[in-house]
Amino acid sequence: MKKLMLIFGAALLMAACGGKKAPQSGDSDSTRVAQADSAVADTSYCGTYRGTLPAADGPGIKTVLTICSDSTYSLESDYIGQKDGKFVTSGVYHMKAGKVIELVTPSSGETTYYKVKDAQSVVLTDSLGNEPEGEMAKLYVLKK
Protein backbone atom coordinates (compact mmCIF):
# COMPACT_ATOMS: atom_id res chain seq x y z
CA MET A 1 0.00 0.00 0.00
CA LYS A 2 2.82 2.38 0.91
CA LYS A 3 4.55 1.71 -2.43
CA LEU A 4 1.30 2.34 -4.30
CA MET A 5 0.84 5.68 -2.52
CA LEU A 6 4.45 6.64 -3.23
CA ILE A 7 4.09 5.78 -6.95
CA PHE A 8 0.81 7.71 -7.13
CA GLY A 9 2.39 10.71 -5.38
CA ALA A 10 5.40 10.68 -7.72
CA ALA A 11 3.11 10.49 -10.77
CA LEU A 12 1.04 13.39 -9.46
CA LEU A 13 4.17 15.45 -8.81
CA MET A 14 5.51 14.78 -12.30
CA ALA A 15 2.18 15.75 -13.85
CA ALA A 16 1.96 18.92 -11.76
CA CYS A 17 5.51 20.01 -12.57
CA GLY A 18 5.40 19.11 -16.27
CA GLY A 19 3.62 22.28 -17.40
CA LYS A 20 5.80 24.88 -15.64
CA LYS A 21 7.76 27.21 -17.86
CA ALA A 22 11.43 27.94 -17.30
CA PRO A 23 12.14 31.23 -15.55
CA GLN A 24 12.91 34.11 -17.89
CA SER A 25 15.28 36.94 -17.12
CA GLY A 26 13.31 39.69 -15.40
CA ASP A 27 10.18 37.54 -15.06
CA SER A 28 9.42 37.80 -11.34
CA ASP A 29 6.43 35.38 -11.40
CA SER A 30 8.50 32.63 -12.99
CA THR A 31 11.34 33.31 -10.58
CA ARG A 32 8.99 33.03 -7.59
CA VAL A 33 7.58 29.74 -8.93
CA ALA A 34 11.08 28.33 -9.45
CA GLN A 35 12.13 29.42 -5.96
CA ALA A 36 9.01 27.85 -4.44
CA ASP A 37 9.63 24.61 -6.35
CA SER A 38 13.24 24.42 -5.16
CA ALA A 39 12.15 25.10 -1.56
CA VAL A 40 9.65 22.26 -1.72
CA ALA A 41 12.22 19.93 -3.29
CA ASP A 42 14.89 20.69 -0.65
CA THR A 43 15.62 17.38 1.05
CA SER A 44 19.16 18.18 2.17
CA TYR A 45 18.10 17.44 5.75
CA CYS A 46 17.28 13.82 4.82
CA GLY A 47 19.72 11.17 6.03
CA THR A 48 20.77 9.30 9.15
CA TYR A 49 21.77 11.19 12.29
CA ARG A 50 23.50 9.62 15.30
CA GLY A 51 24.42 10.67 18.81
CA THR A 52 23.98 10.01 22.50
CA LEU A 53 21.26 12.08 24.15
CA PRO A 54 21.19 12.70 27.93
CA ALA A 55 19.11 10.35 30.10
CA ALA A 56 17.69 11.20 33.52
CA ASP A 57 18.41 7.76 34.97
CA GLY A 58 21.48 6.51 33.13
CA PRO A 59 24.59 7.35 31.14
CA GLY A 60 22.64 8.26 27.99
CA ILE A 61 20.45 7.20 25.10
CA LYS A 62 22.20 6.07 21.92
CA THR A 63 19.99 7.53 19.22
CA VAL A 64 19.79 6.88 15.48
CA LEU A 65 17.30 9.03 13.54
CA THR A 66 16.71 8.37 9.84
CA ILE A 67 14.77 11.02 7.92
CA CYS A 68 13.57 9.87 4.47
CA SER A 69 12.55 12.03 1.51
CA ASP A 70 9.11 10.34 1.40
CA SER A 71 8.13 12.07 4.70
CA THR A 72 8.77 8.99 6.84
CA TYR A 73 11.25 8.47 9.65
CA SER A 74 12.73 5.76 11.86
CA LEU A 75 13.97 6.47 15.39
CA GLU A 76 16.05 3.99 17.37
CA SER A 77 16.62 4.75 21.06
CA ASP A 78 18.93 2.49 23.08
CA TYR A 79 19.08 3.34 26.79
CA ILE A 80 22.68 2.55 27.73
CA GLY A 81 23.01 -0.01 30.52
CA GLN A 82 19.30 -0.86 30.71
CA LYS A 83 17.96 -4.33 30.01
CA ASP A 84 15.12 -4.14 27.48
CA GLY A 85 16.02 -0.49 26.92
CA LYS A 86 15.96 -0.51 23.12
CA PHE A 87 13.00 1.10 21.34
CA VAL A 88 12.35 1.55 17.64
CA THR A 89 9.59 3.80 16.37
CA SER A 90 8.67 4.94 12.90
CA GLY A 91 6.09 7.17 11.36
CA VAL A 92 5.65 10.32 9.35
CA TYR A 93 7.15 13.76 9.77
CA HIS A 94 6.15 17.29 8.86
CA MET A 95 8.42 20.26 8.25
CA LYS A 96 7.28 23.21 10.32
CA ALA A 97 8.38 26.83 10.18
CA GLY A 98 11.99 27.45 11.14
CA LYS A 99 13.20 24.09 9.78
CA VAL A 100 11.64 22.16 12.65
CA ILE A 101 10.92 18.50 11.91
CA GLU A 102 7.85 17.19 13.72
CA LEU A 103 8.04 13.40 14.09
CA VAL A 104 4.61 11.78 14.55
CA THR A 105 4.20 8.21 15.78
CA PRO A 106 0.91 7.04 14.21
CA SER A 107 0.16 4.34 16.80
CA SER A 108 0.27 6.74 19.76
CA GLY A 109 0.06 10.22 18.24
CA GLU A 110 3.22 11.11 20.18
CA THR A 111 5.29 13.92 18.68
CA THR A 112 9.00 14.67 18.92
CA TYR A 113 10.75 17.71 17.48
CA TYR A 114 14.18 18.19 15.92
CA LYS A 115 15.48 21.38 14.36
CA VAL A 116 17.79 21.28 11.35
CA LYS A 117 20.94 23.13 12.44
CA ASP A 118 22.92 22.72 9.23
CA ALA A 119 23.50 20.13 6.50
CA GLN A 120 25.15 17.78 9.00
CA SER A 121 23.22 18.09 12.28
CA VAL A 122 19.84 18.31 13.99
CA VAL A 123 19.04 19.24 17.59
CA LEU A 124 16.24 17.96 19.85
CA THR A 125 13.87 20.86 20.61
CA ASP A 126 10.49 21.66 22.07
CA SER A 127 7.40 22.03 19.86
CA LEU A 128 8.24 25.67 19.10
CA GLY A 129 11.76 24.86 17.92
CA ASN A 130 13.42 26.28 21.04
CA GLU A 131 16.81 24.67 21.48
CA PRO A 132 18.30 23.65 24.83
CA GLU A 133 20.56 26.29 26.37
CA GLY A 134 23.61 26.28 28.59
CA GLU A 135 26.38 23.73 29.03
CA MET A 136 24.08 20.77 28.26
CA ALA A 137 22.89 22.17 24.89
CA LYS A 138 25.61 20.42 22.87
CA LEU A 139 24.44 17.03 24.23
CA TYR A 140 21.13 17.27 22.35
CA VAL A 141 22.72 17.35 18.87
CA LEU A 142 22.66 14.41 16.45
CA LYS A 143 25.10 14.38 13.52
CA LYS A 144 25.12 12.72 10.08
C-alpha positions as CSV (number, residue, x, y, z in Angstrom):
1,M,0.0,0.0,0.0
2,K,2.8,2.4,0.9
3,K,4.6,1.7,-2.4
4,L,1.3,2.3,-4.3
5,M,0.8,5.7,-2.5
6,L,4.5,6.6,-3.2
7,I,4.1,5.8,-6.9
8,F,0.8,7.7,-7.1
9,G,2.4,10.7,-5.4
10,A,5.4,10.7,-7.7
11,A,3.1,10.5,-10.8
12,L,1.0,13.4,-9.5
13,L,4.2,15.4,-8.8
14,M,5.5,14.8,-12.3
15,A,2.2,15.7,-13.8
16,A,2.0,18.9,-11.8
17,C,5.5,20.0,-12.6
18,G,5.4,19.1,-16.3
19,G,3.6,22.3,-17.4
20,K,5.8,24.9,-15.6
21,K,7.8,27.2,-17.9
22,A,11.4,27.9,-17.3
23,P,12.1,31.2,-15.5
24,Q,12.9,34.1,-17.9
25,S,15.3,36.9,-17.1
26,G,13.3,39.7,-15.4
27,D,10.2,37.5,-15.1
28,S,9.4,37.8,-11.3
29,D,6.4,35.4,-11.4
30,S,8.5,32.6,-13.0
31,T,11.3,33.3,-10.6
32,R,9.0,33.0,-7.6
33,V,7.6,29.7,-8.9
34,A,11.1,28.3,-9.5
35,Q,12.1,29.4,-6.0
36,A,9.0,27.8,-4.4
37,D,9.6,24.6,-6.4
38,S,13.2,24.4,-5.2
39,A,12.2,25.1,-1.6
40,V,9.7,22.3,-1.7
41,A,12.2,19.9,-3.3
42,D,14.9,20.7,-0.6
43,T,15.6,17.4,1.1
44,S,19.2,18.2,2.2
45,Y,18.1,17.4,5.7
46,C,17.3,13.8,4.8
47,G,19.7,11.2,6.0
48,T,20.8,9.3,9.1
49,Y,21.8,11.2,12.3
50,R,23.5,9.6,15.3
51,G,24.4,10.7,18.8
52,T,24.0,10.0,22.5
53,L,21.3,12.1,24.2
54,P,21.2,12.7,27.9
55,A,19.1,10.4,30.1
56,A,17.7,11.2,33.5
57,D,18.4,7.8,35.0
58,G,21.5,6.5,33.1
59,P,24.6,7.4,31.1
60,G,22.6,8.3,28.0
61,I,20.5,7.2,25.1
62,K,22.2,6.1,21.9
63,T,20.0,7.5,19.2
64,V,19.8,6.9,15.5
65,L,17.3,9.0,13.5
66,T,16.7,8.4,9.8
67,I,14.8,11.0,7.9
68,C,13.6,9.9,4.5
69,S,12.6,12.0,1.5
70,D,9.1,10.3,1.4
71,S,8.1,12.1,4.7
72,T,8.8,9.0,6.8
73,Y,11.2,8.5,9.6
74,S,12.7,5.8,11.9
75,L,14.0,6.5,15.4
76,E,16.1,4.0,17.4
77,S,16.6,4.7,21.1
78,D,18.9,2.5,23.1
79,Y,19.1,3.3,26.8
80,I,22.7,2.5,27.7
81,G,23.0,0.0,30.5
82,Q,19.3,-0.9,30.7
83,K,18.0,-4.3,30.0
84,D,15.1,-4.1,27.5
85,G,16.0,-0.5,26.9
86,K,16.0,-0.5,23.1
87,F,13.0,1.1,21.3
88,V,12.4,1.5,17.6
89,T,9.6,3.8,16.4
90,S,8.7,4.9,12.9
91,G,6.1,7.2,11.4
92,V,5.6,10.3,9.3
93,Y,7.1,13.8,9.8
94,H,6.1,17.3,8.9
95,M,8.4,20.3,8.2
96,K,7.3,23.2,10.3
97,A,8.4,26.8,10.2
98,G,12.0,27.4,11.1
99,K,13.2,24.1,9.8
100,V,11.6,22.2,12.7
101,I,10.9,18.5,11.9
102,E,7.8,17.2,13.7
103,L,8.0,13.4,14.1
104,V,4.6,11.8,14.6
105,T,4.2,8.2,15.8
106,P,0.9,7.0,14.2
107,S,0.2,4.3,16.8
108,S,0.3,6.7,19.8
109,G,0.1,10.2,18.2
110,E,3.2,11.1,20.2
111,T,5.3,13.9,18.7
112,T,9.0,14.7,18.9
113,Y,10.8,17.7,17.5
114,Y,14.2,18.2,15.9
115,K,15.5,21.4,14.4
116,V,17.8,21.3,11.3
117,K,20.9,23.1,12.4
118,D,22.9,22.7,9.2
119,A,23.5,20.1,6.5
120,Q,25.2,17.8,9.0
121,S,23.2,18.1,12.3
122,V,19.8,18.3,14.0
123,V,19.0,19.2,17.6
124,L,16.2,18.0,19.8
125,T,13.9,20.9,20.6
126,D,10.5,21.7,22.1
127,S,7.4,22.0,19.9
128,L,8.2,25.7,19.1
129,G,11.8,24.9,17.9
130,N,13.4,26.3,21.0
131,E,16.8,24.7,21.5
132,P,18.3,23.7,24.8
133,E,20.6,26.3,26.4
134,G,23.6,26.3,28.6
135,E,26.4,23.7,29.0
136,M,24.1,20.8,28.3
137,A,22.9,22.2,24.9
138,K,25.6,20.4,22.9
139,L,24.4,17.0,24.2
140,Y,21.1,17.3,22.3
141,V,22.7,17.4,18.9
142,L,22.7,14.4,16.5
143,K,25.1,14.4,13.5
144,K,25.1,12.7,10.1
